[in-house]
Amino acid sequence: MPDVGEADAGRLDIGLSGGVGGVFQAAGLLFFAFAGYARIATLGEEVRDPARTIPRAIPLALGIALVVYAAVAVAVLSVLGPMGLGDATAPLADAVRAAGFGELVPVVRVGAAVAALGSLLALILGVSRTTLAMARDRHLPGALAAVHPRFRVPHRAELAVGAVVAVLAATVDVRGAIGFSSFGVLAYYAVANASAWTLDSRPAARALPALGLAGCLVLAFSLPWVSVTAGAGVLVAGAAAYGVRRWAGR
């Protein structure tokens, strides 16, 4: 590991050794980390005045996440540098230790655990509502469409999603799933932009969805080919299953 220690702004000059393709691939891999803000939109049935609340909450959540990520990235890079950060197995803990505050490493670890738990809860919250919608449309077992009579939440969908997440977390290397997750997120954002493109036929109104669609596709296919192949395979299998189900239902 290169010499590290006190913060040095010179370490922020990370260069572009991977070229433009490397920047796109990194952006694609990190895209999953920004996907949580869209979970807000899945709560339309459970918030007051969703037409007003959700459009305000999404940019606010995205802005807060961007500021936090940028601050953490600048702080860690200024201490470890790009090479040190690349070699680190626990970047935040290594940065705190290298900066001379080793006694704060347990605090950082606790904070990371709390942040991971918060991310997990947001994941279960959003995916369970998507599961509810799919169950209502009979794309998933109808039992998952149940809503708790008292708490008014899709309790069966939440339990099912929680069980799946627990099994995956216990059996799968989550780091290896990042590329696959990013491809899936970019794919459904591409679908969302394509859908938005059909809402208004005016060229000016279609410009932003077209740009979003192109950006999602570029980032998705800039990911490692293992992630692209696995993600595309799952999408093709899902589309085939949907087609067979539609054909059988005629």
WOTAVEN-V137398 format. One record per backbone hydrogen bond with DSSP energy under -0.5 kcal/mol. NH is the residue of the N-H (numbers start at 1). CO is the residue of the C=O. Records with the same first field share a line. If there is no record, write none. Layout:
NH=CO, CO
This chain:
5=79
8=78
11=8
12=9
13=10
14=12
19=16
22=18
23=19
24=20
25=21
26=22
27=23
28=24
29=25
30=26
31=27, 28
33=30
34=31
35=32
37=34
38=35
39=36
40=37
41=38
42=39
43=40
44=41
46=43
47=43
50=47
52=49
53=49
54=50
55=50
56=52
57=53
58=54
59=55
60=56
61=57
62=58
63=59
64=60
65=61
66=62
67=63
68=64
69=65
70=66
71=67
72=68
73=69
74=70
75=71
76=72
77=73
78=74
79=75, 76
80=76
81=76, 77
84=80
85=81
86=82
87=83
88=84
94=90
95=91
96=92
97=93
98=94
99=95
100=97
101=96
104=101
105=102
108=104
109=105
110=106
111=107
112=108
113=109
114=110
115=111
116=112
117=113
118=114
119=115
120=116
121=117
122=118
123=119
124=120
125=121
126=122
127=123
128=124
129=125
130=126
131=127
132=128
133=129
134=130
135=131
136=132
137=133
138=135
139=134
140=134
144=141
145=142
146=143
148=153
152=148
155=153
158=154
159=155
160=156
161=157
162=158
163=159
164=160
165=161
166=162
167=163
168=164
169=165
170=166
171=167
172=168
174=172
176=173
177=173, 174
178=175
181=177
182=178
183=179
184=180
185=181
186=182
187=183
188=184
189=185
190=186
191=187
192=188
193=189
194=190
195=191
196=192
197=193
198=194, 195
199=196
200=196
206=202
207=203
208=204
209=205
210=206
211=207
212=208
213=209
214=210
215=211
216=212
217=213
218=214
219=215
220=216
221=217
222=219
223=219, 220
227=224
228=224
229=225
230=226
231=227
232=228
233=229
234=230
235=231
236=232
237=233
238=234
239=235
240=236
241=237
242=238
243=239
244=240
245=241
246=242
247=243
248=244
249=245
250=247
